[in-house]
Amino acid sequence: MMTRHLPCPVLAISLALAAPLAWAADAGSTAFCLFPLPADGGTQRLINLGIVQYVDVRADEVRIYFGGGNLGSGHEARLPARSRDEAEAILARLRSAATRCAQPLTGASP
């Protein structure tokens, strides 16, 4: 008899454990804040906004400089733009992503 009822509690426990994990995946963090870059050669790359050092906004692209250290060890990501307005829109998306990452998980003050 116990064997017949086992899948229900196992399923309930699995769902209860999975729900917080799914919520945590969407939760914000200023230390690990992913922003998608345009795919390059079939590879989807995301940048961690927590390590961005500075951003250049130009009429033809937005350059994101990150991961720099001594002796030019940093990297850059270039996001093409067709106009200054589109570049500003990319910057707005970056700001929006960073704002979402900075929001506390519980709604309380950090």
Phi and psi in degrees as a GROMACS rama.xvg file:
@    title "Ramachandran Plot"
@    xaxis  label "Phi"
@    yaxis  label "Psi"
@TYPE xy
-63.6301  -35.4361  MET-2
-63.9686  -35.4941  THR-3
-67.8689  -30.8685  ARG-4
-96.9662  -3.95809  HIS-5
-62.7314  -41.7495  LEU-6
-59.9531  -33.9266  PRO-7
-63.7757  -51.7868  CYS-8
-64.4536  -36.9931  PRO-9
-63.7655  -42.1688  VAL-10
-63.9532  -43.8354  LEU-11
-62.6053  -42.5622  ALA-12
-65.3818  -42.827  ILE-13
-60.4446  -44.7517  SER-14
-66.3063  -39.188  LEU-15
-65.5132  -37.0873  ALA-16
-76.1434  -33.646  LEU-17
-75.0474  -32.196  ALA-18
-59.1011  -49.3495  ALA-19
-64.2528  -33.3922  PRO-20
-65.9582  -41.9908  LEU-21
-64.9629  -40.1311  ALA-22
-65.7416  -39.4564  TRP-23
-65.6906  -31.8597  ALA-24
-64.3209  -30.031  ALA-25
-91.6128  -8.13691  ASP-26
-70.3653  153.425  ALA-27
-88.8999  159.192  GLY-28
-159.363  129.314  SER-29
-73.8234  -18.4349  THR-30
-82.3975  -28.0339  ALA-31
-137.734  90.4811  PHE-32
-126.704  98.9869  CYS-33
-84.0259  140.792  LEU-34
-133.934  124.63  PHE-35
-74.2135  137.884  PRO-36
-101.801  161.636  LEU-37
-59.0911  140.494  PRO-38
-61.9845  143.189  ALA-39
-129.39  112.36  ASP-40
61.8173  34.8281  GLY-41
83.7328  -0.5283  GLY-42
-103.055  124.184  THR-43
-87.6594  122.283  GLN-44
-114.945  140.95  ARG-45
-124.347  142.323  LEU-46
-105.95  143.079  ILE-47
-86.003  108.888  ASN-48
-63.8749  -16.7952  LEU-49
-68.8208  -12.9032  GLY-50
-116.047  9.76974  ILE-51
-69.7898  133.084  VAL-52
-95.0283  -46.5898  GLN-53
-159.552  166.307  TYR-54
-131.672  131.473  VAL-55
-103.089  127.153  ASP-56
-110.375  117.552  VAL-57
-124.296  171.344  ARG-58
-68.1384  -24.8572  ALA-59
-108.979  -9.40596  ASP-60
-169.993  165.205  GLU-61
-118.159  125.502  VAL-62
-108.035  129.065  ARG-63
-112.222  119.511  ILE-64
-102.417  130.366  TYR-65
-149.838  162.057  PHE-66
64.6356  22.068  GLY-67
-77.4108  153.414  GLY-68
-147.286  -140.228  GLY-69
-80.5283  151.889  ASN-70
57.1485  40.6343  LEU-71
67.066  34.9999  GLY-72
-82.6945  2.60071  SER-73
-77.3793  175.984  GLY-74
-130.15  166.431  HIS-75
-140.088  149.228  GLU-76
-120.36  136.444  ALA-77
-114.663  125.921  ARG-78
-111.787  111.502  LEU-79
-65.0903  146.797  PRO-80
-137.039  145.928  ALA-81
-87.9302  -16.2334  ARG-82
-158.795  170.641  SER-83
-63.9173  -36.9235  ARG-84
-62.4903  -41.2727  ASP-85
-67.0482  -38.095  GLU-86
-62.9276  -41.1813  ALA-87
-64.816  -35.3954  GLU-88
-66.1778  -38.6893  ALA-89
-62.6304  -44.3678  ILE-90
-61.0165  -39.372  LEU-91
-63.3842  -38.7924  ALA-92
-65.2803  -39.7484  ARG-93
-61.066  -46.1722  LEU-94
-62.3977  -41.8862  ARG-95
-62.8371  -44.2705  SER-96
-62.3081  -43.7743  ALA-97
-64.3648  -38.073  ALA-98
-64.1126  -43.75  THR-99
-62.2987  -39.4573  ARG-100
-66.5085  -30.8202  CYS-101
-81.8204  -8.9898  ALA-102
-72.0513  136.843  GLN-103
-66.7971  151.193  PRO-104
-70.2664  -35.0189  LEU-105
-98.4685  -4.44418  THR-106
87.446  -4.13672  GLY-107
-86.5877  166.7  ALA-108
-68.0293  142.563  SER-109
